[in-house]
Amino acid sequence: MAGPPVACQRWVCYRRPNVSLVVAFAGFVAVGADELDLPQLVDLALDRNLHIEASVSQVAEAETLLDQAAAAAYPTFQLQTLIGGPTSEAKTAVRNDISTITPQSLGGDLNFGELGFAVRGGAQIFVPISTFGKIRRAKRATESLVEAAEHQSDVTRAQVVYDVARAFWTIQLVESLLSSLADGQNTLEGILERVEELLDDESAQVTENDRLRLEYVLRTLSVREAEARAARKQATAALLLLTGLPQTEELSFVRRPLYEAIPASAPPLELVIEQARLGRPDLAALRAVVDAQKAFAQFRAAGLLPDFLLGALVNFAYQSNATDQTNPFIFDPYNIVDFGLGVGLRWELNVVQKLAELEQAKAELSTRRVQEELATGAAELEVRAIHAGLEGNLERLKQLGRANRAASGWLTSNVLAYDIGTGDAAELIDAFLAWAASEAEIQTVRYDTILELASLARATGRLAREAGARD
């Protein structure tokens, strides 16, 4: 779209629009080494953003829970060993003859006989052979938690991409407004120069009030320019933060006309609603949480049943100052080696507590299901609202385009008339203010439309899928 007329010396020339490629959120455009385009900024943010790193760490935390649940299926091994001393004598003069016990071994006095040391210990190994589904359901619950964490990570990526796009297009809006302000300032300065010449010639065409009004409008443009530069500085700082770059970094950006990123029409409403139901990562995360809670409730129910184990154990003892009695009918706690292999049963009979835990898990499952239904309805409402706003902005742009062309023509005719000495200063200023308001409004609505498109892409899950593919 052509900008306002620009005063060139004593005549009028026109700024032509710059034509460039349409920028898509997931597209790639080759640019200069010192200029950053939106896809490059998105890549930087996906690679360096701290919020994304934190979300990835949460996925790793969920994976450790899965490892713990899977580890319950592996054998458990326990080993205990105790070494101590000194120990009192525990001997017989003849092995396996308890009547030949030495006097020092009888005890009852301070004569402990030959002092020594003792070693006690044991080892146990258990392998679950049937837990009535406890291990399987625990793994299923933690797998669903990992899936939910991954979907939440996609939500974070989509939010970061949206924030990057918003900051990038804010800069594009500011640049377009600065360009329009510069053109308008050049136009007014040329007219002000002409007014001052006419005043010096004591022409009846202009008055001192006309010059003052032009001065006021020029100062207003300077204020708007300062505001726009401050907005650009804030957007640049936001991009530096989002991309993980230091705030002292100097960035330059590719210029992208706002109108090139705007489609001719909005996508069908039913299509985007269906995309949101199937593709939104936050809804997928809630569904995964429901699956996890369902598996956890089944795990609680299985907790009422026993576990069957295959086990083996070894117990051993040695005392250096005790006679090793080999007769199996003589109890010898000082020198033994026992081992065994068998099937065991482990059953915790705290039924009342387990029933309470089961009811709690069922109540939490019901809550999660209601939350999923509420989130699904809220997502559809959000998509409908964004789609309605997008359609409204597209229709506004059609009307604003006509108004902008009319205001530009009105300003052009007044500039030409004024330059040849037949125009009216008051009408020229009114025409300029009308064009300036129209230019600012159409650029702002274009910016809002682009953000609506990005919001719709995020609300339907498309932004998350594209971010995941790029990452």
Order of alpha helices (4+ residues) and beta strands (2+ residues): beta-beta-alpha-alpha-beta-alpha-beta-alpha-alpha-alpha-alpha-beta-beta-alpha-alpha-alpha
